[in-house]
Amino acid sequence: MVEKSPSKPPSRPTWQLPSGVPRGLWDYSQAAYIADDYDEYFEWNSLFEFDEAVLQASFPPPGVVADLGCGTGRALVPLVTGGLTGVAVDLSEHMLRIVQQKADIAGLEIECLQANLVELDCLRDQSVDYAMCMFSTLGMIQGRQNRQQMLRHVVRILKPGGRFVLHIHNFWYNLFDPGGPWWVLSSLARAAVSRQFELGDKVFPYRGIPNMFLHVFRRGEIVRDLRRAGFQIAEVIPLDTARRHRLRWPWLAGRLRANGWIIVCRVGS
């Protein structure tokens, strides 16, 4: 039996790509097979359990929660099942199709909205109680100015006192990966000589996408960006290697050893 290769997603000229959306992310969002296989691909992976616990503790019902870069709703559906009203936002119509199917089957109150996270003018000011951006989705936005624009939108759409939870990957954790020290050194050198290169940008093959983009953060970088956008930071949770628990002994070079962070923020009342 011959295995079918994934069909090629619709093409679009680079100059027509939405703000902050690199080529790899666009192709990822337009590929139906990515969405169709998403839940099965992660079925036996327990890395979501910890962040789901953080979300449930941070977002008590009732209220409206916006999942920014929702994917197939793997984090949103449990929250709505627990009593929240959901707004599912994603660039991929294929992901949203699956979210809608889940909502229809379970009778859940979820509104699906196809949008670029940098351009969230479609959401009203102070229209949600909670917002989340998990699975390093913020890092999929290319360009610091674009990421800051997205964070300003989150502040705008949250009600006074509203909470925001996000997950990001750690730049320095690459030191512990095979080939990672060389990547860190070359990235530092490249950023020092070129204003066109942003420290922390990575391009790599992922699930049939040859040039998937991800920005990985330094702790100080993301803290500054969140505060600049108008957030108050309630907690920065360092994650262990498997991203299933808090990092043990975070005082021991935690900024290097953390796989990434889950950050809990709020906007002023």
C-alpha positions, 0 to 999 in steps of 0.5 A: 500500500502506498502512503499518500503524501500531504496535499500542498496547501494553497499558495499566496505571494509573500507580499500578500501574507498577513502581518506577522505571518511568515511563509511557514506559518501560512502554509501550516495554517492552510494545510487541512491535513495538519488540522485533521491529524492534530488530535491524533498526533498529540493523543498520547502526549501528556504535555498539555495536562499541566497547562490545563490545570493552570488555565482552570485555576486562572479562569474560574467560571462564569465568564468569556474566554478567548483562545488566541491560536486555538488550534482544534480547541484542545485547551478551550473545550475543557474550559467551556465544558466547565462553565465558560463561554468560548471564543475560538480564534485561529488563522486556520479555517481547518482548525476552526472547522474541527472546533465547531464540530466539537462544539456542535457535538457537545452542545458547547457555547463556542464562537469561532472566528478566523483572524490573524492574531496581529489584527484583532480589531474584529474583537470589541474593547473589553469584551472578554474576561479571560484570554489565553495563547498557549502552545508557544503560539505567540512565538509563531508571530514573526517580528517583535513589533507584531508580537507587541501589537498582538499583546496590546490587542489582548489588553484592549479586549480584556475587561478590567481585572481580566487575566491572560495566560500564555506559554512560550519556549526558552531561547537558552534551553537550546543549549541542552539540545543536540546541535543547540549550542552551535545554534545559540552561538550562531544566532548571537553572532548573527544578531550582533552584525545584522539588524535584519535578524532577530535573536530567537528566530528559528526555522525548521521542518515540522509535520511536512512544512519545511520552513516552520517559524518559531521565535523563542524567548529570553525571560527578560524579553517577554517580561518587558514586552508584557509590561510594555503592553500594559500587563501586570505579571502575576506569576512566571512558571518555569517548566521542566524538560517534558513541559509537564511539571514546574521546574525543580530547583528554579533558583539553580540556573532556572533561566537556562534550564527551563524548557519554557514558561507559562505566564499568568498576567492581568490588566489593571482594574 
